[in-house]
Amino acid sequence: MYKRMKFICCDVLFRMACRAAAHTKNIIDLDFTRLQSHNEPDLLRKEIQGLIDKADAEGVYESILLGYGLCGNSTAGLVARGQPLVIPRAHDCCTLFLGSRANFKDKFGDRLSAQWSSHGYLERNHDYAGGTDINKSLGLDKDYAALVEQYGEDNAEYIWETLHPAYHVGKGERLYIDVAPFDCPGGSDEEDFHYKRYERAVIADMKTAAAPDALQSGSSSMPDASQTGATNPDAAHASDGFDPGIQRIGGSARLIDMLLDGEWGDDFLIVPPGMAIAAVYDMEQVVTSLRSGT
């Protein structure tokens, strides 16, 4: 017997969500929030709760499904009204792209700060390193010459190194999560276009991050993002000796498929009506439910 359910989801999971909704026997109505909304968790929590309450008021859904992890505590405090909430036990969307907590622990347990990307992150955010608005507020959109002009040489060097950490200049790990059928390792550029966009973006960013060395060695001008292609995944691909050093790791749409199919085992928290999601800061349980005070 099929169920009718509401799926409220970050649009970073758009392709996986739409594919799962098309394949499941259940009737799924979709609502999406924008990628990077978790940079302001209180606002995202308010937005998701509003969508939960709206779905609850419609009175046609058996359950309300959430396509999020804790996401910077954005989902902590969400309240189930008349229908239960179902949420994966995940810290963030990385686990959702990997398909399980076990895969997350295996791939990221000893490198939690590693940079990673995926087809959804590239598709929904033109700057693979972060959101455009956040970049502007932090000064990430400024080139090195502009920082020198505004802050002076010594301060500019410090700011540049802070805003462009080690992994941007080839000293750290970069991981790309492959999720079938959206990624095709070993395929042609056209078949594997998400990964190829990521590779081009990394190389372009490495060129920009190396630019201060060019200036300090006597270059009269600094290339800006428009010249190097930094933050643009579709920039022309020319490595010029830069090795992006990207490790491809296997992911899976398993959690999203199971969520929409109603197969809610240990990988999910079911929040009964009148209860709220609460964070558990571990690698196993991740989230639990508590009696709501509202």
N, C-alpha and C positions, 0 to 999 in steps of 0.2 A: 504494500500500500504506500502510495506516495504521500509526501508531506509538502505543505506550502510554508516556506521560510523566507525571512528577510536576511540578506547578507550585506552587512555594513563593512566596508573594506577600504584600506589605503589603495590609491590607484597605482602604486608601485607593483601591485599584484594583479593589475587589470587583465593581462592576457591569461594568466593562470585561472583567475576567477571566472572569466567569460567562458573559457574552455570547459571548466568543471561544471558550470551552470548548464552548458549545452549538453553535456554527456550524462548528467545525473538523471535518475528517474524522478527526482523531486522537482517541485516548482520553486524556483529561486527568483526573488526580486532583489535587484542590486542597487546599492547606494555607495558612492565612492567619496572619500575625502582626499585632499591633495597631498602628494608626497611633500615631506619637509614640514608638515603641520606639527609634527612632534617636537619641533624646535621651540614651540610654545605649548607645553603640555596642558596647561590649564584651559587654554582656548580650544585645543583639540578635544579634551575631555568634555567640555561643554557642548561642542559640536556633535560628538558621537552620542552623548546623552540625549540631545535634542532629536536626533534621528531614531534612537531607541524609543523615546516617548511617542514620537509620531507613528512609528510602526505599531507600537502597543495600542494606540488609540484607534487604529484601523480595525483591529479585532479580527484579522483574518490569518494571522501567522501562528503556527504551533511553537516556533522557537525563533530567536533572533541570534544570528551567527555573526561573529566579529572576526574580521581578517586583520588582526593586529597581534603583536606581542605586548609586553609591558610598554615598550616604546617610550622610554624616558618617563615612566609612571603616568603616561597619558590615559591608560585604561584603568589604573588603580582608582577605585572610588565609583566606577560605573555601576549603576543600580538596575537590577532586573525588576520590572514592574509586574505586569500581568502574565508575561511569558518568560520562560527561562532564557538566559544568555548562554552561549557556548563560545569559548575562546581557547585557542591553542595554548599549551604551556610553553611559552617562548618569550625570551627577553626582547627580541625585536624581529624584524622581517628576515634577518639572516637565517634564523632557524627555519622560517617558512620556505625560503628558497632551498635550503638543504634537505628538508623533508622529515627531519626528526631531531629530537634533542640529542640522541646518541651520535648522530652525524655531526652536529654542532660541536659536541665535546671532543670528538675525534679530530675534527679539522681545525677548531679554534681554541680548544681548551688550554693550550700552552702559548697562544699568541692572540689574546683577546683584542689587542690594539692593531692587529694587521689590517691594512687597507683591503677592501673587497668591493666588488661590483657584480652586477647581474644584468640580464636583459631588461628587467623592469626598471632598474635604477637608471640605466642609460636612456631608456625611452621616455621616462617621465621627468627627467631632470637634465637639461642640456649641459650642465656642468657636473661631471661625474664626481667632483670633489666636494660638492655641497650646493646649497640653494643659492640662487642669484641674489635674492634680497638679503640673506644673511651675509653673503660675501661682501656686498656693498657696505653693510653696517659695520663690518669688521675691518674694512679696508682691503679685502682680498682682491678687489677689482683693480687696484692700483699697480702699475709697473714699478720697477725698482727706481727708475729716474724720478718718477713722481714722488716716491717716498723720500728720496734724497732732497728734493726741492722743498718738501714740506717739513721734514724732521731733521735734516742734516745727515751727514755720511754715517756717523757712528750709530745713531738711533735707527737709521734706515736699514743698516745691516742687521741689527738685532730684530727689528720688526719683520724683515724679509725671512730670516731664518725661522722665526716663530710661526709665520703664516705659511711657510713652505717647509714642512718638517722633512725628516730624513728620507721617508719613502718617496718623496718627489724627486730626489736626486740620485736614486739608484741604490740607497743603502738599506732599504727595508723590503718587506715582502708585499707583493701585490697578488691578490687572489681574485680569480674570476669564477663565479659559480655557474656551471653549465646545468641547464634544466631542459630536458627533452619535452616536447619537440621544438622548442624555441631556439635551441643552440645545437650546432652540428660540428663538433670537433672533427677535424680532418676533412671537412667538406670544402667546397669552393668558397670564395669570398662572398658570393651572393647567398649561399646556403648558410654561412656562418657569419652573417653581417653584423649581428649584435657584438660578438667578440671583436671583430675587426674594427668596429667603431671605438671600442674601449682601448684597443692597442694603439690606434692613432691618437686618441686623446692623451694617453699616458706619455707617449713619445713627445707630443707637442708640449705637454706640461713639463717634462724633463728639460726640454730646450729652454723654456722660460725660466725654470729654476736655476739653470746653469748660467743665465745671462749676467748676474752680478760679477762672476769671474771674468767675463768678457769685458765688462766696464772697467774693472780694477786693473786689467792687463793693458789698458790703453785705448779700448774702443771708444769712439766719440759719442756713440748713441746707443740706447738700449732698445731692443725690439719689444714692442708691446704685444698684448694678447692677439691682436688682429694680424700681426705679422707672423707669429709663431703658430697660430692655430690653437693656443692653449684654451682650455675650457670648451672647445668645439670638437665634439666627437667625430664630425665629418670633415675635419681639416685634412688636407692632402697628406698622404702617408709617405714620409721620407725619413728614414731612421737616422741618417747622417752619423752612424756609429753609435747611436744610443740603443742600448739593450733594455727593453721594457721589463724584462725579468718577471713576467707574469706566470703564475702557476694556476693552471685550470684544475678545478676540483669538481667532483660530481655532486650535483644537487638533485632535487626531485620535487614534483608537484604533489607528492603523496599527502601532505597534511591538508592542503586545500581541497583535494579530491575527497578525502575522508570527511572533512568538515561538511561539505555540501551533500555528501551521500548519507549523512547521519550516522556514520560509523565512529562513535565517540568513545573511544577506550581511554587508556591511561594518558594519551597524548593531549587530552582536552580537559578543561574545567567546565562543568555544567553548574551555572549559578541559578539557584531556584528563585522564584518571585519573592521579593522582599529582602533579598540578600545583595551584597555588593562585592565587586572584585577587590581583592587586597593583594599586595605584593609580598612574595616570599623571596628573599634575596639569596637564592641558592641555584644550583645547576639542575635540580631534579624537579621539585614541585613548581617552582617559579611563581605561581599564583594560587590563591585560595579564595574562599568566599567567607564573608562575615555578615552578621546582621546589619542591615542598613539603618542609619540614623535619620534618613529622610523618607 
